[in-house]
Amino acid sequence: MQSIESEAHVDSESAPVDAAHRRPEGVTDADVKALGLLSEALETVEQARGNLYAFHQLSGRGDLQLQDAVKSLREAGHAALADRIETQLVGHNVIHGRWTFQIVEEYDDGYWSLFRELEREAREQIADGQRHLLEAEMKSDERTQGLPGHEASPAEDA
């Protein structure tokens, strides 16, 4: 999604959007823009969370590969080096007191959960809980009505 700041203005008089994304009565252009920015921020945090899980999995895989390397070093006659690596590095915390699963859990239980809760609360207070109003209105403004591939929703006949 491109940045909301660079998108065309929101026009409350635009062509109809699909019923699931119709702007509730009383919701202003400023409301739609603010909720769009909040949604965009949440999407960025969701990407960060995905990268955190990738970091978790890659770190774990690296540790398992390290254990294979230690075994191979030992088999190649480098027992002292293998012992040092195994003792000092295998199972070492990635951050003081934490393995990556603990980092993921703290992120999920703290920042990510609070972010999702507050974003949902904002949507409920301002727009009856509706998601992606800005994007739905952009779709209505930019699509060519009646042209195949430009349907408002999957159920619409072109």
HUBEL-V216491 format. One record per run of one state. SS is the DSSP state (helix for helix, strand for strand, loop for the rest). FROM is the first residue (numbers start at 1). TO is the last residue. If there is no record, write none. Layout:
# HUBEL-V216491
{{SS	FROM	TO} {SS	FROM	TO}}
This chain:
# HUBEL-V216491
{{loop	1	3} {helix	4	6} {loop	7	18} {helix	19	21} {loop	22	28} {helix	29	75} {loop	76	78} {helix	79	88} {loop	89	94} {strand	95	95} {loop	96	97} {strand	98	98} {loop	99	99} {helix	100	127} {loop	128	132} {helix	133	142} {loop	143	158}}
